[in-house]
C-alpha cells in the first residue's frame, strides 16, 4: 500500500520538521502557563490553610487583606471573641515590602501576629528550624524562600529584627516569602509615619487653635500622643467553634459589628479572581 502521508513528508521534509517544532513549542507554552497558574492557585490555598482561620473579618465592603486594602481598629477582636460560635480571634497585619538584608533587599510579605501560644490564627503552623516568636519586639520567623538564616539580623523600616525561626511554604498569593514579626512592631512599620512627617504634623497640630486651647491643659498632649500610636490592623482572623456553621457566624458579624466577613470558600474565589486578573 502506498503511504501518501509518508510520501508527503519525504517531499516536504523541512515544512514537516518546522511544523512539528512549532506545535511542540505551542503545547509546551500552554502546559507551562497551566502549571504556573496551578502553582499560583496552590500558593493561594496554602496561604489560607496556613492562616488557621475559618473567617476573615475586614473593613466593611472590602475584599479582604489579600486582594484589597483593609483597616479596622485593633480592639474590635474583643467584641468578636465573645460572639456565639467564635472559638478564637486574633488581629493580623499584612504588608508587602522590601526588607534589608546586609547589602541587598529582599521582597517579602511582613505579617504582624498577635502574641500568644503557637496555634493562634495567623501564626506559622510549623517550623523547620529554630523557635516561634516569644518576645513582644524585635524577633522574626521567616520562610526559607527569603534566604534568611537563624540568628541573622534583618531591617524592617527603622528597626532591626533577629531571625529566630524558619518555616516553609509560607508565601503570599504573589509568591513572596512571608516574614512574621510581633503585631505592635508590624503596626508601627505599616501605619506610623516617618520622623520628619511626625515633626511636621506636630507643628501643624500645635498651630491649630482648636487643638491647642489655652484653657484646656493636656488637650494638645493627648492629640499628639494619638498621632504617634497606631491602633489599626488589616483583618481579624476567626476560628469557628465546632458545631457552628461559618456562614451563620459571618451573618452575625455583619449584622452586629458592621464589618465584612469572608468564609474560606469565598476567600478562595477572591484569590483566584485576583490571580486571573493579574495574569490577564
N, C-alpha and C positions, 0 to 999 in steps of 0.2 A: 504494500500500500504506500502510495506516495504521500509523504508528510508535507503538506502545504505550509504548515507553521514552521517546520524546520527549514524548508527552502527559503521562506521569507526572512527568517533570522539570518541565514547564511548570506542572503542577498543584501541585507541592510544591517550588518553586524554592529556598526557604530551607533546607529539610531537605537537599536535594541539595548545596547550597553548603557547609553546615556539616559534612556527612558527608565531602565531599572534603577540606576543610581538616583534619579530624581524621585521616583516613587519611594525608594528606601529612605531618602532624606525626609520626605514628607511624612512618612509613617513614624520615623524617629522623632521628628519635631513634635508631632501630635502626641506620642507617648510621653515625651519629656514634659510637655505642658500639662498633660494629665497627671503625671507623677508629682510635678511641682505643686499643682493645685491640691492634690490629695495630701501632700505633706503639710501645706499651709493649713488645711482643714484639721488635720491631726494635731498640729501645734495649737490651734484654737481650742480644740476639745480638751487637750492636755491642760491648757490654761484654766478651763472651767473645772476640770476634775481636781487639779491641784489646789484650787482655791478653797475646797472643802465647804462650799456654800450650796444651799438649795434655792435661796432668793438673793437677788441683788437689789438693794434699795438705794435709789438715786434721786437726784433733783427732779422735781415734778416736770413731766413732759419732755424728758430727755431719754436717750437710748442707752445710757449707762457709761461706765468708766472706760470700756474698751473701744467704743465707737464714737463717743461724743463727750464733750466736757460736761462735768457734773460737780456741783459743790453743795454740800449740806453741812449743817452745824455738827460739831463732834459730840454734842451732848444728846443728840436725838436717839442714840442707840439705847440709852437707859429706858426711855419710854417704849421702845420696840421690844426690849428684853422682857418686859412684864406682860406682853400681849399673849393671849392663849395660842398655843401651838408653836411658840418660839423657844427652842432649846438653847441656842447660843446666838449672840450677836456681837459683832466686832467691827470697829472702824478700819478703813483701809484707804491709802492714797496710792495713786499710780502716776509716775512722771517719767517720760522717755527723754533722755538727755545724754550728754557726753560726760563720761567720768574720767577724771585724770588719773593715769597710771604711769608713774615715773615721767618719761618724756613724751608719752603718747596719750591719745584719747580713745576711749572705748565707748561705743554707743550701747546703752543698756536701758532697761526699764527699772527705775528705782521704785520699790514697793515699801510703803510705810506700814508696819504691822503693829497691832496692839500688844503691849506687854502682857504676858500670861504664860500658861503652860503650852507645851507643844500639842498640836491638835486644834488650837484655836483657829477659826476661819481666817484665811489669809496667810497663815504660816506655811512655809515649805513642808510638805508632808514627810519627807525623809531626807537624810543626809548621807553622802558617800564618804565624807571625811569631816573631822572637826566636831563642833557642837553648835547648838542653837544659840540665839542671842539671849543673854542673861542680864545684861545691863541696860539701863534706860537711855544710854547715849553712846555713840561712837563705836559701835560694833556692827558688823555686817556679815551676812551669809550670801554667797554668790553662786550662780550657776557656773559649771566648769567651762561652758562655752565662752564665758567672758575672758578666760585666760588668767584670772586671778588665782593666787595661791594662798594657802593658810599662812597667817602672820603678815601678809602683805598690807601695806598702808595705801589706801586709795583716797582721793579727794573728791568730795561731792559739795559743790558750791564753796562755802567758806570753811567747812570742817573736814577733818581727816578721820577716816574710819579704819579699824583693824579687821581684816577678814578672819573670822573665827570658825567658819563652816563652809562646806561646799555641797551643792546639790546638783541634780541632773534633770534635764528635760523641763526646767522651769524657764519658759520663754514666753514672750508676748505673742499676740496674733500676727505680728510682723516678723517674728523670728528673732527679736532682740533678746539676749540673755537677761535674766532678772537679777537684781541685787536688792536684798532685803535689809532694811535698817529700821530702828525704832520709830514709832509713829511721830513723836514730837520732833525728832530730827527731820523726818520727811516733810512734816507740815512747814517747818522753817525753810527747808530747801525749796518747796514748791510755792508757798504763798507769801513769804516775807520778802520785802524789798531790800535792795542793797543799801549800804550805809549812807551813800550820798543822797539817795532818794528819801531815806528816813529823815535826814537832817533838813532837807528842803521841805518835806511835809510838816515837820515840827515847826519850822519858821512860818509856814502858811497858817497853821493852826493857831499859833500864838498871836498872829496878826489879825485873827478873826475875832471881833469884839463879842460875838455871840458865844464863843467857846472860851473866852478869856475875860470873864467879868470880874471887876474889882470886888464886888460884894459877894462873890461865891467862891470862897477859898477851896482849893482842891479840885475844882472842875477841870482846869487845864491839865493837871497832872493825870487825872483819870482818863481824859481823852487821849493824851499822849501814850499812856500805858496800853490803851486799846489798839493803838496803831502799831505797836511793836509785838503784839501777841496774835498768833494765828489760831483760829477756832474752827477751821473748815477741814473737811475730808471729802474724798471723791465719792465714797459709797459706804454703805453698811452691809456687811455680809451676814446672812442669816442662815442658821442651820435649823431646819424644821423638826419638831419633836415627832416621835413615832406615833402613827395613827392620825396625823393631821395632814390633809392634802395641801400641797404648796399653793394651789390656786385659791384655797379658802383663806390662808394666811395673807396671801397677796391682796385679796379683796379687802380685808380688814385694814391693812396698811394704807391702801389708797383711800379708804373711807375715813379713817380717823386721824391719820398723820399727814394727809395732803402731800404725799410723796408718790413716786412711781416705783413699783416693784416689778422685777422680771424674774420669771422662773428659769430653770435650767434649759428647758426646751426652747423658750423664747430667746435666751441669750445665744444659743447655738444658731438660731435663724439670723439674729442680728450680726453675729460674727461672719457667717457665711455670706450674707448680703454685703458686708463690708469688704470681704476678700474678693468677691465678684466685681464690685465697683472699683477696687484698687487695681485688679489685673486687667480690667477692660481697656 
